[in-house]
């Protein structure tokens, strides 16, 4: 009789254990999905029961008030090392439990190398999901000195910005009045010249309008337009808009940055006496994308120099209607504080160095020609 009672008790315990184990397994599968096919039967039961029992430790963040910080996984780093670094950085409660979760779900073989933004305010489950995709929420868009809008647009795909280049150009080429940075900007003017060189953090999924707003709201432009710089423009008799136009020309004319103040002085001298600027970059801008498949066609042909456009400063005196490119800080400084010089002419030196030779008179200018 006692044997029967003992056997019944053992049977009851086994049933309760089976029931409890089944409940834990069901909970693990409900919370974390089905176990990886790579697990054998024993592993599915053992790890599944542990995850069902310890589920809250995986779903509870270490520090709900924590802020995101970069977490780097080098190429080829083993899963155990990744887990160790997560625990050392206080991002997870328990390394072994997290390892078992990765093994159970099959994520241990799916972790990616890259830089991630992780926070102790994320649960272990959220951290595991984040480590499957190294694609950052923000990307860095780099605008180089001397780029025109179309060149900025062409860089968007390679930077990871999901805005079609043609849509960017369309919107940036006819700026809504509420995006105008200065009241002096002509109605319907483009953003050419206002998207200054620099690094811009852009939400990867930003639309075209959001992209433009981010570029215009960035600190790059405001950091450049200091009161001292604006005062320098005013001292030269230039509005901010006109200064941007002239700086964009100086940018495209210059190869050696130290020459910018001297090149700016030539254009200031010409403007002061009503002399045409005769700047090749303005003609290049007017001609646009040439049959050789490039912006800024060079060398210019005789036909190019006769191209009828208000941007052709060989044909029309004064400044062109708008900036032609993104001016650097050096070009802006050169326009605000040009060198004091008697020069009215310059041309590229014949040694291929990128330097220029300057002249006061046209006759002197001709002697600088390469023979």
Order of alpha helices (4+ residues) and beta strands (2+ residues): alpha-alpha-alpha-beta-alpha-alpha-beta-alpha-beta-alpha-alpha-beta-alpha-alpha-alpha-alpha-alpha-alpha-alpha-alpha-beta-beta-alpha
